[in-house]
């Protein structure tokens, strides 16, 4: 009977050794490897005070008949990707705008200026760029939907804080245009 108990013990040792070898082999293949976590994307949002613009024709008039065009940012949607070296993040997003032709618009065109600003985690403006969407009203159309694709590249010292950055989008307003919207209750 003693040889049998030795045999069992030897079998148990062999099973344990085989399990340990299998674990080492599988670990080497990456089965137990921790998956790489993709950092979050920077927040992309429309700046509330700059979501709407009413552009008047030149002159003192500010009633409905003086409106050249009106623009409204309907929303933004996008994605991001980090480069292989993880030194920057590419943010790719679409801005949706609706532009309406006003009674004072005889050219059937509306040069809509908008901006993209990048804000760091401490709320510092890292950069701002202004773009123009040249909207044309065909035939008798008075309203046009426009999409603009923007793809800023944000350099990062630490990719873990990429989600702490923000990208704000808005219509480029003069102080007078902003004041008009604020006093009229939007």
VMD Tcl script that draws the C-alpha trace (Angstrom):
set ca {
  {0.00 0.00 0.00}
  {2.82 2.38 0.56}
  {3.88 2.31 -3.07}
  {0.35 3.29 -4.05}
  {0.32 6.36 -1.76}
  {3.72 7.39 -3.13}
  {2.30 7.02 -6.60}
  {-0.64 9.27 -5.75}
  {1.65 11.87 -4.25}
  {3.88 11.71 -7.30}
  {0.82 12.07 -9.56}
  {-0.34 15.07 -7.52}
  {3.09 16.69 -7.86}
  {3.07 16.05 -11.61}
  {-0.42 17.60 -11.93}
  {0.66 20.65 -9.95}
  {3.82 21.02 -12.04}
  {1.82 20.68 -15.27}
  {-0.68 23.31 -14.10}
  {2.16 25.66 -13.17}
  {3.84 25.14 -16.55}
  {0.54 25.75 -18.35}
  {-0.01 28.96 -16.36}
  {3.48 30.22 -17.25}
  {2.93 29.29 -20.90}
  {-0.46 31.02 -21.08}
  {0.86 34.08 -19.27}
  {3.66 34.31 -21.83}
  {1.05 34.25 -24.62}
  {-0.77 37.18 -23.11}
  {-3.92 35.35 -22.02}
  {-3.66 36.87 -18.55}
  {-2.29 40.20 -19.77}
  {-4.11 43.32 -18.65}
  {-5.78 44.93 -21.66}
  {-4.54 48.41 -22.54}
  {-7.09 50.99 -21.47}
  {-7.81 53.73 -24.00}
  {-7.82 57.15 -22.34}
  {-11.07 59.11 -22.56}
  {-11.63 61.68 -25.30}
  {-11.52 65.40 -24.58}
  {-14.97 66.86 -24.09}
  {-16.36 68.61 -27.18}
  {-19.20 71.07 -26.52}
  {-20.98 74.11 -27.90}
  {-20.37 77.30 -25.91}
  {-23.90 78.32 -24.90}
  {-23.41 82.09 -25.37}
  {-22.04 81.50 -28.86}
  {-24.57 78.96 -30.18}
  {-26.70 81.54 -32.00}
  {-25.95 84.54 -34.21}
  {-28.22 87.16 -35.74}
  {-26.28 89.15 -38.32}
  {-27.84 92.47 -39.30}
  {-27.10 94.49 -42.41}
  {-24.83 97.50 -41.82}
  {-26.58 100.47 -40.28}
  {-28.53 101.30 -37.13}
  {-31.65 99.21 -37.85}
  {-32.25 96.18 -35.62}
  {-35.71 94.93 -36.51}
  {-36.76 91.85 -38.48}
  {-36.37 93.59 -41.86}
  {-32.70 94.34 -41.08}
  {-31.67 90.69 -40.57}
  {-29.07 89.56 -43.11}
  {-28.90 85.97 -41.80}
  {-29.29 83.93 -38.66}
  {-27.13 80.95 -37.69}
  {-27.58 78.31 -35.01}
  {-25.22 75.52 -34.00}
  {-27.42 72.48 -33.55}
  {-24.77 70.24 -32.07}
  {-21.37 68.61 -32.29}
  {-20.49 64.95 -32.48}
  {-17.12 63.30 -32.68}
  {-14.47 60.81 -31.77}
  {-10.81 60.83 -30.84}
  {-7.75 58.67 -31.27}
  {-4.38 58.66 -29.52}
  {-1.22 58.20 -31.56}
  {1.09 55.22 -31.01}
  {3.63 57.23 -29.07}
  {0.76 58.72 -27.05}
  {2.16 62.23 -27.33}
  {-1.04 63.69 -28.75}
  {-4.71 63.04 -29.35}
  {-6.53 63.69 -32.62}
  {-10.09 64.88 -32.07}
  {-12.35 64.50 -35.09}
  {-15.80 66.05 -34.88}
  {-18.66 67.42 -36.95}
  {-20.41 70.73 -36.28}
  {-24.04 70.91 -37.41}
  {-25.40 74.37 -38.19}
  {-28.66 75.74 -39.50}
  {-28.46 79.03 -41.38}
  {-31.52 81.11 -42.30}
  {-31.59 83.87 -44.88}
  {-33.06 87.13 -43.60}
  {-35.14 89.74 -45.46}
  {-32.09 92.01 -45.86}
  {-30.01 89.29 -47.56}
  {-29.90 90.11 -51.27}
  {-26.66 88.25 -52.04}
  {-28.03 84.77 -51.21}
  {-24.81 84.18 -49.28}
  {-23.95 84.05 -45.60}
  {-20.33 84.01 -44.42}
  {-20.78 82.28 -41.06}
  {-17.71 82.61 -38.83}
  {-17.23 80.05 -36.08}
  {-14.39 79.17 -33.73}
  {-12.81 76.14 -32.09}
  {-11.02 76.71 -28.77}
  {-8.98 74.19 -26.77}
  {-9.07 74.43 -22.97}
  {-6.66 72.59 -20.64}
  {-7.63 70.99 -17.29}
  {-6.88 74.30 -15.49}
  {-9.33 76.18 -17.75}
  {-6.55 77.95 -19.67}
  {-7.19 78.62 -23.36}
  {-4.43 76.81 -25.22}
  {-5.52 77.95 -28.64}
  {-8.39 79.31 -30.66}
  {-8.91 79.20 -34.41}
  {-11.62 80.92 -36.43}
  {-13.15 79.38 -39.57}
  {-15.66 80.62 -42.13}
  {-18.44 78.53 -43.61}
  {-19.54 80.24 -46.84}
  {-23.21 79.33 -47.06}
  {-25.08 79.81 -50.35}
  {-28.86 79.82 -50.61}
  {-29.98 78.14 -53.85}
  {-33.10 79.29 -55.72}
  {-35.86 80.16 -53.25}
  {-34.32 78.41 -50.26}
  {-34.31 80.42 -47.07}
  {-32.85 77.77 -44.75}
  {-29.78 75.56 -45.17}
  {-28.25 72.87 -42.96}
  {-24.47 72.85 -42.98}
  {-21.93 70.42 -41.52}
  {-18.30 71.28 -40.94}
  {-15.64 68.67 -40.17}
  {-12.89 69.80 -37.82}
  {-9.91 67.72 -36.65}
  {-7.64 69.46 -34.15}
  {-4.53 67.72 -32.78}
  {-3.89 68.25 -29.09}
  {-0.34 67.67 -27.78}
  {-0.39 66.03 -24.34}
  {2.33 65.63 -21.74}
  {0.28 62.98 -19.94}
  {-2.31 60.96 -21.85}
  {-4.15 60.05 -18.67}
  {-5.51 63.60 -18.49}
  {-6.72 63.72 -22.11}
  {-10.31 63.52 -20.93}
  {-9.73 66.61 -18.77}
  {-9.25 68.80 -21.85}
  {-12.18 70.50 -23.55}
  {-12.83 71.68 -27.08}
  {-15.42 74.44 -27.31}
  {-17.19 75.40 -30.51}
  {-19.15 78.59 -31.09}
  {-20.20 81.23 -33.57}
  {-17.84 84.19 -33.71}
  {-19.86 87.10 -32.29}
  {-18.99 90.75 -31.92}
  {-19.60 92.37 -28.52}
  {-22.66 94.11 -30.01}
  {-24.10 90.82 -31.35}
  {-23.57 89.08 -28.02}
  {-25.19 91.94 -26.12}
  {-28.17 91.95 -28.51}
  {-28.80 88.23 -27.90}
  {-28.40 88.56 -24.14}
  {-30.80 91.51 -23.87}
  {-33.41 89.89 -26.15}
  {-33.46 86.65 -24.16}
  {-32.23 84.60 -27.12}
}
mol new
graphics top color blue
foreach p $ca { graphics top sphere $p radius 0.5 }
foreach p [lrange $ca 0 end-1] q [lrange $ca 1 end] { graphics top cylinder $p $q radius 0.2 }
display resetview
